[in-house]
Amino acid sequence: MRAAIEHVTHPDSSFRLLDLELPAFSAGPHRHPQLELTWIERGNGLRFVGDSVEPFEDGDLVLVGPQLAHAWLGQPASGATPATFRATVLQFSPELLEDARWPELRALRTLLASARRGLAFSPGAPRDRIAALLSAMPAQDGLARLASWVLLMREIAAPGTEARSLSVREAAEIARDDRIERLLAWLHANLAEPIRIEQAAAQVHISPAALPRFFRRETGKTLVTYLNDLRVSEACVQLRQSRRPIADIAAACGFASAAHFDRQFKRWLGCSPRVYRASI
């Protein structure tokens, strides 16, 4: 669905800090002019950032750039006691990094450029230090929070902090076409079913021959790549949340055979579904 515009206000603070404890992550895609640093202390599901879709789990730490659509979606495992999802979200204006009155912050401007596609921080000591700073902020007063924000920016921009880009394109490059929004929603709703190009083309009222070019122009990916990314991501969630047979999960996520599922999973994650489940 179309990314909603979130109006972020913090009149009494330089930034907005959210300390969230929820039964599920269910807010749809949204965007705003502020940068957003999100740390998932507890929870798993699917993360959407720009044209990227990936599974997320405990410890997920992502910096999203201005106006880049994003969402974390997660539900408790079926039949289990509802899990508590916990996250800390820090939203701040890019103008903080560009303010001429704070010349020390000029070194962070490259961070802003990198964040325009979204950044996922790699596991390790730097990510742990960032998470520790975030976890302390809700209990701090205004000046202490401001000091922690400066330390956070230093840690994020430090040479030893590793992060990878998520979205292929920046927010300004991503089209806001009602037709592609409608098609993506249909693909998500019919993930377990075989997707025929004629059916997909009918959702946007164009010819099957024109669909591949249209889809790549609007999403930055081919239809097959997008579907495989989405299906493998959903499979990761199900492998974490249940002990169902792997073949059943493959079928529920729309893979025609266990062998095809295994190949796509290895291409995407570098290991087999069995190894992935054993590592959880």
C-alpha positions as a printed Julia matrix, in Angstrom:
280×3 Matrix{Float64}:
  0.0     0.0     0.0
  1.03    3.61   -0.4
  3.41    4.9     2.27
  1.57    7.22    4.64
  3.13   10.56    5.54
  3.98   10.64    9.24
  4.03   14.07   10.87
  6.89   14.02   13.36
  6.88   16.8    15.97
  9.16   17.42   18.93
  8.83   21.11   19.92
 10.65   20.67   23.24
 13.51   18.52   21.99
 16.07   18.41   19.18
 14.73   14.99   18.2
 11.92   12.54   18.89
 12.56    9.4    20.94
 10.06    6.53   21.04
 10.35    3.66   23.52
  7.93    1.05   22.14
  6.61   -2.14   23.73
  3.85   -3.69   21.61
  2.06   -7.03   21.1
  2.99   -6.83   17.4
  4.51   -4.54   14.78
  1.6    -3.67   12.5
  2.08   -0.07   11.35
  2.06    0.1     7.55
  4.7     1.76    5.36
  5.27    5.41    6.22
  7.75    8.18    5.51
  8.78   11.55    6.93
 11.4    14.3     6.39
 13.44   13.15    9.42
 16.13   10.51    9.57
 15.14    7.51   11.7
 17.34    5.15   13.69
 15.42    2.03   14.71
 16.72   -0.63   17.08
 14.69   -3.81   17.5
 15.52   -5.06   20.97
 13.04   -7.91   20.69
 10.92   -9.1    17.77
 11.06  -10.64   14.3
  9.2   -10.32   11.02
  9.62   -8.51    7.71
 11.38   -5.18    7.24
 10.52   -2.94    4.27
 12.87   -0.05    3.44
 12.48    1.65    0.06
 12.52   -1.18   -2.49
 14.13   -3.63   -0.03
 12.32   -6.41    1.8
 14.21   -8.57    4.33
 13.55  -10.55    7.51
 14.49   -8.88   10.78
 15.16  -10.29   14.25
 16.39   -9.27   17.7
 19.17   -6.7    17.43
 18.15   -5.27   14.06
 19.56   -1.73   13.76
 18.71    0.42   10.74
 19.13    4.07    9.81
 16.51    5.32    7.33
 17.02    8.52    5.33
 14.54   11.37    4.81
 11.31   10.5     2.95
 12.35    6.87    2.43
  9.31    4.62    3.0
  9.79    1.99    5.7
  7.92   -0.48    7.89
  8.64   -3.3    10.34
  5.86   -5.91   10.32
  5.74   -8.76   12.81
  3.16  -10.9    14.56
  3.43  -13.43   17.43
  3.9   -17.02   16.36
  0.62  -18.84   15.74
 -0.61  -20.74   18.79
  2.02  -19.23   21.07
  1.68  -16.81   23.94
  1.69  -13.34   22.34
  5.26  -12.12   22.25
  6.19   -8.62   23.29
  7.86   -6.63   20.55
 10.21   -3.96   21.82
 11.96   -1.19   19.88
 13.62    2.17   20.38
 13.15    4.71   17.59
 15.1     7.96   17.26
 13.9    10.52   14.68
 15.87   13.69   13.95
 16.0    16.35   11.27
 18.79   16.29    8.68
 19.18   19.99    9.41
 20.93   19.01   12.65
 23.78   17.61   10.55
 23.86   20.67    8.3
 23.67   23.46   10.89
 26.57   25.87   10.32
 26.56   26.72   14.03
 27.9    23.23   14.77
 30.96   22.84   12.51
 31.95   19.64   14.34
 28.92   17.95   12.77
 30.08   18.6     9.22
 31.92   15.28    9.23
 28.52   13.56    9.55
 27.16   14.85    6.25
 28.42   11.78    4.43
 26.27    9.8     6.86
 23.2    11.62    5.58
 24.09   10.76    1.99
 24.59    7.09    2.86
 21.3     6.91    4.76
 19.25    7.95    1.74
 19.04    4.27    0.73
 18.77    2.99    4.3
 21.63    1.43    6.26
 21.54   -1.89    8.14
 24.33   -2.13   10.71
 26.33   -5.34   10.91
 26.53   -7.35   14.16
 29.55   -6.55   16.26
 30.93   -4.28   18.93
 30.04   -0.96   17.2
 26.4    -2.02   16.81
 26.33   -3.13   20.44
 27.66    0.26   21.55
 25.0     2.07   19.51
 22.28   -0.17   20.98
 23.57    0.46   24.52
 23.41    4.23   23.98
 19.87    3.94   22.62
 18.69    1.74   25.49
 19.86    4.33   28.03
 18.2     7.33   26.38
 14.56    6.83   27.51
 15.57    7.25   31.17
 17.74   10.32   30.54
 16.84   13.99   30.88
 17.08   16.46   27.99
 20.75   17.39   28.2
 21.86   13.8    28.78
 19.82   12.69   25.77
 21.43   15.38   23.63
 24.88   14.21   24.74
 23.9    10.62   23.91
 22.74   11.72   20.45
 26.16   13.23   19.76
 27.84   10.01   20.93
 25.47    7.99   18.74
 26.38   10.03   15.68
 30.07    9.56   16.45
 29.64    5.79   16.75
 27.58    5.53   13.56
 30.11    7.52   11.54
 33.2     5.84   13.06
 35.49    4.04   10.56
 35.01    0.69   12.31
 31.21    0.75   12.1
 30.04   -1.51    9.27
 26.71   -1.04    7.51
 25.24   -1.99    4.16
 22.77   -0.19    1.93
 19.27   -1.64    1.79
 17.29    0.06   -0.97
 18.54    0.06   -4.55
 17.16    3.56   -5.01
 16.74    6.7    -2.94
 13.34    8.1    -2.01
 13.44   10.67   -4.82
 13.97    7.88   -7.36
 11.07    5.72   -6.19
  7.88    6.35   -8.11
  4.6     7.02   -6.33
  2.37    5.33   -8.86
 -0.98    4.04   -7.63
 -0.76    1.14  -10.06
  2.47   -0.28   -8.64
  1.17    0.17   -5.11
 -1.92   -1.83   -6.07
  0.18   -4.54   -7.74
  2.54   -4.91   -4.77
 -0.4    -5.25   -2.39
 -1.85   -7.98   -4.65
  1.48   -9.83   -4.75
  1.75   -9.76   -0.97
 -1.82  -11.04   -0.56
 -1.27  -13.9    -3.03
  2.26  -14.88   -2.07
  1.44  -18.57   -1.58
 -0.17  -18.9    -5.02
  1.52  -19.35   -8.41
  1.84  -15.87   -9.91
  1.03  -15.71  -13.61
  2.25  -12.69  -15.52
 -1.18  -12.3   -17.12
 -2.8   -12.04  -13.68
 -0.22   -9.54  -12.49
 -0.59   -7.42  -15.62
 -4.36   -7.36  -15.16
 -3.94   -5.68  -11.75
 -2.41   -2.62  -13.42
 -4.33   -2.8   -16.72
 -1.32   -3.17  -18.98
 -0.28   -5.94  -21.36
  1.77   -8.91  -20.12
  4.5    -7.9   -22.57
  4.75   -4.44  -21.01
  4.69   -5.62  -17.39
  8.4    -6.54  -16.94
  9.59   -3.1   -18.08
  6.92   -1.35  -16.01
  7.75   -3.34  -12.88
 11.49   -2.76  -13.11
 11.02    0.95  -13.76
  8.78    1.36  -10.73
 10.59   -0.91   -8.22
 14.19   -1.16   -9.42
 13.85   -4.97   -9.52
 12.47   -7.61  -11.85
  9.17   -9.19  -10.87
 10.88  -12.57  -10.31
 13.59  -11.04   -8.1
 11.04   -9.14   -6.03
  8.88  -12.23   -5.56
 11.83  -14.41   -4.57
 13.05  -11.78   -2.08
  9.58  -11.54   -0.55
  9.04  -15.31   -0.44
 12.43  -16.09    1.09
 11.94  -13.32    3.65
  8.56  -14.73    4.64
 10.07  -18.21    4.82
 12.71  -16.92    7.26
  9.96  -15.63    9.53
  8.11  -18.95    9.42
 11.29  -20.94   10.06
 11.85  -18.86   13.19
  8.28  -18.97   14.43
  7.33  -22.62   13.9
  8.7   -26.15   13.69
  6.64  -27.01   10.61
  8.39  -29.19    8.04
 10.56  -27.15    5.68
  8.7   -28.51    2.65
  5.4   -27.22    4.09
  6.9   -23.77    4.65
  8.26  -23.74    1.1
  4.81  -24.49   -0.29
  3.14  -21.9     1.99
  5.53  -19.24    0.66
  4.79  -20.03   -2.97
  7.77  -22.19   -4.01
  6.82  -24.88   -6.49
  9.26  -27.42   -5.05
 11.51  -27.92   -2.06
 14.53  -28.03   -4.39
 13.71  -24.63   -5.89
 13.17  -23.22   -2.41
 16.53  -24.58   -1.28
 18.34  -23.01   -4.27
 16.74  -19.6    -3.8
 17.32  -19.67   -0.04
 21.02  -20.47   -0.5
 21.38  -17.74   -3.14
 19.75  -15.2    -0.85
 21.24  -16.16    2.55
 24.23  -18.31    1.7
 22.99  -21.36    3.6
 20.22  -23.94    3.4
 16.87  -23.53    5.21
 17.86  -26.43    7.5
 21.13  -24.75    8.5
 19.34  -21.42    8.99
 16.78  -22.99   11.34
 19.48  -24.79   13.31
 21.32  -21.48   13.83
 18.33  -19.74   15.43
